[in-house]
């Protein structure tokens, strides 16, 4: 591993940590921590999961049917 690259990555991580520390220090006096924003996928409810499941079953059934037809040619 390139030593300069490792040092640069550590400095970037340090800057991120300093930013987090500074933002937490702003809320130190109030005694409450701000709610962090969630990133990533949206969770699905049971009804949505069921709809996706049915849609994917139909999709894969049609794929199997097409594959079976082309194999018979």
ZAKOL-22291 format. One line per field, with one value per atom (N, C-alpha, C): residue in three letters; atom name; z, x, y; residue number from 1. Coordinates in steps of 0.1 Angstrom, whole numbers, plus 5000, padded with zeros to 4 digits. Example, Ala and Ser with C-alpha at 12.3 -4.5 7.8 and 13.67 -1.06 7.14 Angstrom:
residuo	[ALA_ALA_ALA_SER_SER_SER]
atomo	[N_CA_C_N_CA_C]
z	[5078_5078_5078_5071_5071_5079]
x	[5132_5123_5132_5128_5137_5129]
y	[4943_4955_4967_4978_4989_5000]
num	[1_1_1_2_2_2]
***
This chain:
residuo	[UNK_UNK_UNK_UNK_UNK_UNK_UNK_UNK_UNK_UNK_UNK_UNK_UNK_UNK_UNK_UNK_UNK_UNK_UNK_UNK_UNK_UNK_UNK_UNK_UNK_UNK_UNK_UNK_UNK_UNK_UNK_UNK_UNK_UNK_UNK_UNK_UNK_UNK_UNK_UNK_UNK_UNK_UNK_UNK_UNK_UNK_UNK_UNK_UNK_UNK_UNK_UNK_UNK_UNK_UNK_UNK_UNK_UNK_UNK_UNK_UNK_UNK_UNK_UNK_UNK_UNK_UNK_UNK_UNK_UNK_UNK_UNK_UNK_UNK_UNK_UNK_UNK_UNK_UNK_UNK_UNK_UNK_UNK_UNK_UNK_UNK_UNK_UNK_UNK_UNK_UNK_UNK_UNK_UNK_UNK_UNK_UNK_UNK_UNK_UNK_UNK_UNK_UNK_UNK_UNK_UNK_UNK_UNK_UNK_UNK_UNK_UNK_UNK_UNK_UNK_UNK_UNK_UNK_UNK_UNK_UNK_UNK_UNK_UNK_UNK_UNK_UNK_UNK_UNK_UNK_UNK_UNK_UNK_UNK_UNK_UNK_UNK_UNK_UNK_UNK_UNK_UNK_UNK_UNK_UNK_UNK_UNK_UNK_UNK_UNK_UNK_UNK_UNK_UNK_UNK_UNK_UNK_UNK_UNK_UNK_UNK_UNK_UNK_UNK_UNK_UNK_UNK_UNK_UNK_UNK_UNK_UNK_UNK_UNK_UNK_UNK_UNK_UNK_UNK_UNK_UNK_UNK_UNK_UNK_UNK_UNK_UNK_UNK_UNK_UNK_UNK_UNK_UNK_UNK_UNK_UNK_UNK_UNK_UNK_UNK_UNK_UNK_UNK_UNK_UNK_UNK_UNK_UNK_UNK_UNK_UNK_UNK_UNK_UNK_UNK_UNK_UNK_UNK_UNK]
atomo	[N_CA_C_N_CA_C_N_CA_C_N_CA_C_N_CA_C_N_CA_C_N_CA_C_N_CA_C_N_CA_C_N_CA_C_N_CA_C_N_CA_C_N_CA_C_N_CA_C_N_CA_C_N_CA_C_N_CA_C_N_CA_C_N_CA_C_N_CA_C_N_CA_C_N_CA_C_N_CA_C_N_CA_C_N_CA_C_N_CA_C_N_CA_C_N_CA_C_N_CA_C_N_CA_C_N_CA_C_N_CA_C_N_CA_C_N_CA_C_N_CA_C_N_CA_C_N_CA_C_N_CA_C_N_CA_C_N_CA_C_N_CA_C_N_CA_C_N_CA_C_N_CA_C_N_CA_C_N_CA_C_N_CA_C_N_CA_C_N_CA_C_N_CA_C_N_CA_C_N_CA_C_N_CA_C_N_CA_C_N_CA_C_N_CA_C_N_CA_C_N_CA_C_N_CA_C_N_CA_C_N_CA_C_N_CA_C_N_CA_C_N_CA_C_N_CA_C_N_CA_C_N_CA_C_N_CA_C_N_CA_C_N_CA_C_N_CA_C_N_CA_C_N_CA_C]
z	[5000_5000_5000_4993_4991_5005_5011_5024_5023_5012_5010_5009_5002_5001_5015_5023_5036_5045_5044_5053_5048_5035_5030_5035_5034_5038_5053_5061_5076_5079_5071_5073_5069_5059_5055_5066_5071_5082_5095_5097_5109_5107_5094_5092_5094_5090_5092_5107_5114_5129_5136_5132_5138_5135_5123_5120_5129_5131_5140_5154_5159_5172_5174_5164_5165_5165_5157_5157_5170_5176_5189_5200_5199_5210_5210_5198_5197_5206_5207_5214_5228_5232_5246_5257_5255_5265_5267_5256_5257_5263_5262_5268_5258_5246_5236_5224_5218_5206_5194_5184_5172_5166_5160_5154_5140_5138_5126_5115_5103_5091_5087_5084_5079_5064_5060_5046_5042_5029_5025_5019_5019_5013_5023_5016_5024_5028_5040_5044_5038_5035_5030_5040_5039_5048_5043_5050_5046_5034_5032_5020_5008_5009_4998_4994_5004_5002_4994_4998_4992_4977_4975_4961_4952_4958_4951_4948_4958_4957_4946_4945_4935_4921_4920_4907_4903_4912_4908_4905_4911_4908_4893_4890_4876_4866_4870_4861_4859_4869_4868_4861_4863_4855_4840_4837_4822_4817_4825_4820_4818_4827_4825_4813_4811_4799_4786_4786_4774_4771_4782_4781_4776_4781_4777_4762_4757_4743_4734_4738_4729_4729_4740_4741_4731_4729_4721_4706_4702_4688_4681]
x	[5009_5000_5009_5005_5012_5011_5022_5022_5015_5018_5012_4997_4992_4977_4971_4978_4973_4972_4983_4983_4972_4970_4959_4945_4943_4930_4928_4939_4937_4934_4940_4937_4922_4917_4903_4894_4898_4890_4890_4902_4903_4894_4894_4885_4870_4866_4852_4849_4859_4857_4856_4865_4865_4851_4846_4833_4822_4822_4812_4813_4826_4828_4823_4826_4821_4806_4799_4785_4779_4785_4781_4783_4794_4797_4786_4780_4770_4758_4755_4744_4747_4759_4764_4756_4753_4747_4732_4726_4711_4709_4718_4717_4710_4706_4700_4709_4709_4716_4707_4711_4702_4700_4688_4685_4693_4700_4708_4699_4702_4694_4698_4688_4691_4693_4703_4706_4703_4701_4700_4686_4682_4669_4658_4647_4634_4629_4625_4619_4605_4601_4588_4579_4566_4556_4553_4545_4541_4533_4524_4515_4524_4534_4543_4551_4556_4564_4556_4543_4534_4532_4530_4528_4540_4552_4565_4566_4563_4564_4556_4543_4534_4539_4544_4549_4561_4570_4582_4579_4569_4565_4560_4552_4547_4558_4567_4579_4587_4591_4599_4591_4578_4570_4571_4570_4570_4584_4594_4608_4610_4605_4606_4598_4587_4578_4586_4592_4599_4611_4618_4630_4626_4614_4610_4606_4600_4596_4608_4618_4630_4638_4638_4645_4639_4626_4619_4621_4626_4628_4638]
y	[4988_5000_5012_5022_5035_5042_5046_5053_5066_5074_5087_5086_5076_5074_5070_5062_5058_5071_5079_5091_5101_5102_5111_5106_5093_5087_5089_5088_5091_5105_5114_5129_5131_5125_5127_5122_5110_5104_5113_5119_5128_5141_5146_5157_5154_5142_5138_5137_5131_5129_5143_5152_5165_5172_5170_5176_5170_5157_5151_5156_5157_5161_5176_5184_5198_5199_5191_5191_5186_5176_5171_5181_5188_5198_5209_5212_5222_5218_5206_5201_5197_5199_5194_5202_5214_5222_5218_5214_5211_5197_5188_5175_5165_5170_5161_5160_5148_5145_5146_5153_5154_5140_5139_5126_5125_5115_5113_5109_5114_5110_5096_5088_5074_5074_5067_5066_5051_5049_5035_5033_5021_5017_5020_5023_5025_5011_5009_4997_4995_4983_4980_4974_4978_4972_4958_4951_4937_4937_4947_4948_4950_4959_4962_4950_4943_4930_4920_4919_4909_4913_4925_4930_4927_4930_4927_4913_4905_4890_4885_4889_4884_4889_4901_4906_4898_4895_4888_4873_4867_4854_4853_4863_4864_4866_4875_4878_4865_4858_4846_4835_4834_4824_4827_4839_4843_4840_4843_4840_4825_4816_4802_4797_4803_4800_4803_4815_4819_4810_4807_4798_4784_4779_4766_4766_4777_4778_4779_4786_4787_4775_4767_4754_4744_4744_4735_4738_4749_4753_4745]
num	[1_1_1_2_2_2_3_3_3_4_4_4_5_5_5_6_6_6_7_7_7_8_8_8_9_9_9_10_10_10_11_11_11_12_12_12_13_13_13_14_14_14_15_15_15_16_16_16_17_17_17_18_18_18_19_19_19_20_20_20_21_21_21_22_22_22_23_23_23_24_24_24_25_25_25_26_26_26_27_27_27_28_28_28_29_29_29_30_30_30_31_31_31_32_32_32_33_33_33_34_34_34_35_35_35_36_36_36_37_37_37_38_38_38_39_39_39_40_40_40_41_41_41_42_42_42_43_43_43_44_44_44_45_45_45_46_46_46_47_47_47_48_48_48_49_49_49_50_50_50_51_51_51_52_52_52_53_53_53_54_54_54_55_55_55_56_56_56_57_57_57_58_58_58_59_59_59_60_60_60_61_61_61_62_62_62_63_63_63_64_64_64_65_65_65_66_66_66_67_67_67_68_68_68_69_69_69_70_70_70_71_71_71_72_72_72_73_73_73]
***
